[in-house]
Each structure stands twice: as C-alpha cells, then as structure tokens.
C-alpha cells in the first residue's frame, strides 16, 4: 500500500529528501506522494517530525 500525507504536514520537506524513488513533491499547502511511484518503504514516515505520513 502507498503512503499518504495528512493535512498535519508542515511542508518541511524532510520526507521528500528521504524518498528513494522521488515519489514526494510539494503540493498546495503540503507535500504529496505519487501513489503510482511510491514503493511503500516507509522511509518518509520515519523522517516526518509531525507524524503526518501513514499507510493508506
């Protein structure tokens, strides 16, 4: 399952830096994960300082 970023996102970019496949990009007010690119590794969730990333 792909990961998703909730509205708790503070747009710090820590998750995008850790994504090994480049599935995370800045969206409108928060970062977003491309579900088709995400490999469900969880590297992004481990880096989120506000726990805004979870499995869908």
trRosetta pair geometry for C-beta under 8 A, 3 or more apart (Angstrom, degrees):
i j d omega theta_ij theta_ji phi_ij phi_ji
1 40 5.9 107 69 -108 44 136
1 55 5.0 76 96 -174 122 104
1 56 5.1 -145 170 55 110 88
2 33 6.4 169 169 124 109 124
2 35 4.2 -161 25 -137 177 76
2 38 4.1 96 -136 76 95 141
2 40 6.1 -109 -98 -71 33 90
2 55 7.7 145 93 -149 29 64
2 56 5.3 25 73 0 73 129
3 33 5.5 -42 85 128 81 179
3 38 5.9 -157 29 -160 78 145
3 40 6.5 147 -29 -115 85 59
3 42 7.0 140 -65 -96 137 50
3 44 6.1 173 92 64 157 125
3 45 6.1 -137 -138 -49 146 109
3 53 5.4 27 169 -180 124 100
3 54 6.7 172 -151 93 83 20
3 55 5.7 -62 -101 -96 67 45
3 56 6.7 -175 -125 -25 15 81
4 33 6.1 -139 -110 43 37 122
4 35 7.9 -1 -81 -82 85 99
4 53 7.2 175 85 -145 34 62
4 54 6.6 -23 58 66 79 68
4 55 7.7 62 14 175 80 14
4 56 4.9 88 -18 -81 114 89
5 9 5.0 40 166 -65 114 133
5 15 7.2 -179 -92 62 126 172
5 24 7.8 91 -38 -132 136 108
5 30 5.9 -174 125 149 123 117
5 31 5.5 -77 161 84 179 81
5 32 6.2 -134 40 -107 123 34
5 33 5.9 135 -14 -13 98 99
5 52 5.5 37 -161 130 76 102
5 53 5.3 -27 -98 -93 70 79
6 9 6.5 165 76 -26 51 84
6 52 4.8 -134 50 -164 87 78
6 53 7.5 -151 5 -73 80 30
6 54 7.1 29 -30 15 110 104
7 30 6.6 -134 -128 -41 43 157
7 52 7.8 -135 66 -148 22 115
8 50 5.3 -158 146 133 106 120
8 51 7.2 -16 109 82 149 64
8 52 3.9 -158 82 -102 97 101
9 29 7.9 114 83 128 110 70
9 30 3.6 98 76 -148 134 112
9 31 5.7 -149 -166 30 145 79
9 48 8.0 -74 -111 -144 73 119
9 50 7.2 163 -110 69 27 129
9 52 4.4 162 -70 143 61 161
10 49 7.4 -48 38 69 130 105
10 50 5.6 112 -10 -11 112 147
10 52 7.5 179 -4 -23 70 147
11 26 6.9 57 -145 -131 102 96
11 29 7.2 -118 -55 168 129 34
11 30 5.8 -125 -66 -117 87 42
11 31 6.2 148 -115 -32 60 83
12 49 6.5 25 23 23 163 119
13 16 5.1 -52 -160 37 69 116
13 17 6.2 71 144 -26 84 99
13 26 7.5 -25 -93 -74 95 99
13 31 6.9 145 -95 -71 48 135
14 17 6.0 -59 -156 32 32 113
14 18 6.8 18 154 -10 65 112
14 47 4.5 -158 143 148 106 110
14 48 6.5 161 81 -95 118 39
14 49 6.5 96 17 -17 157 94
15 18 6.0 -71 -156 41 32 105
15 19 6.6 42 153 -40 69 101
15 24 5.3 -135 120 -168 100 170
15 31 6.0 166 62 97 124 158
15 44 3.8 48 -156 -156 97 96
15 45 7.7 45 -119 -54 111 30
15 47 5.6 166 -88 79 52 113
15 48 5.6 16 -66 -73 109 88
15 53 6.1 136 -109 -51 142 149
16 19 5.9 -41 -147 11 34 116
16 24 4.1 -139 -98 102 71 113
16 25 6.7 94 -118 -89 127 29
16 26 7.5 -29 -60 -48 156 69
16 31 6.0 -136 -47 -142 108 142
16 44 7.7 45 -54 -119 30 109
17 47 7.4 -141 65 164 94 163
18 43 4.5 -157 148 144 110 105
18 44 5.6 166 80 -88 112 51
18 46 7.4 -139 161 66 163 93
18 47 4.7 169 -13 -16 153 153
19 22 5.9 142 109 -74 114 18
19 23 5.3 -135 -175 38 141 77
19 24 4.7 164 -27 11 152 108
19 43 6.4 159 -95 81 39 117
19 44 5.5 15 -73 -67 89 108
20 39 7.4 -47 68 37 105 132
20 41 6.5 22 23 27 119 163
20 43 6.4 93 -17 19 94 158
21 37 5.6 -177 127 165 119 95
21 38 7.3 163 68 -111 131 26
21 39 5.6 114 -12 -11 147 113
22 37 6.9 -68 85 164 67 144
23 33 5.4 33 133 -159 104 77
23 34 4.7 -130 -161 49 78 89
23 37 3.8 -180 -106 101 96 110
23 38 4.5 139 168 -72 165 63
23 39 7.5 -172 -28 -3 144 70
24 31 5.5 24 -178 168 103 121
24 32 7.1 167 -147 83 61 37
24 33 5.3 -27 -93 -97 78 70
24 34 7.6 -141 -69 6 31 78
24 44 6.1 137 -51 -109 147 141
25 31 6.8 172 91 -154 23 80
25 32 6.2 -23 65 60 72 84
25 34 7.3 40 8 -32 104 103
26 31 5.8 -57 -103 -103 43 70
26 32 7.7 50 154 16 11 82
27 30 5.6 -10 63 77 106 59
27 31 6.1 119 9 -149 90 17
27 32 3.8 74 -46 -20 133 114
30 52 7.7 -129 -158 157 127 148
33 37 7.9 -142 176 66 70 95
33 38 5.3 43 167 -70 113 129
33 44 7.2 175 -92 69 126 173
33 53 7.7 94 -38 -133 137 109
34 37 4.1 40 93 22 115 112
34 38 6.4 174 83 -28 58 84
35 38 5.7 -43 -136 21 31 118
35 56 7.5 18 -117 -30 115 156
40 55 7.1 48 -141 -118 102 101
42 45 5.0 -51 -160 37 70 115
42 46 6.1 72 144 -25 85 99
43 46 6.0 -58 -154 33 32 113
43 47 6.8 19 154 -11 64 112
44 47 6.0 -72 -157 40 32 105
44 48 6.6 42 152 -41 69 101
44 53 5.3 -128 120 -177 101 169
45 48 5.8 -41 -148 9 35 117
45 51 7.9 38 -166 -139 80 57
45 53 4.1 -139 -98 100 72 112
45 54 6.7 94 -118 -86 127 34
45 55 8.0 -30 -63 -42 153 67
48 51 5.8 134 106 -84 114 21
48 52 5.4 -138 -176 38 139 75
48 53 4.7 167 -32 11 153 107
51 54 7.9 40 170 -57 77 94
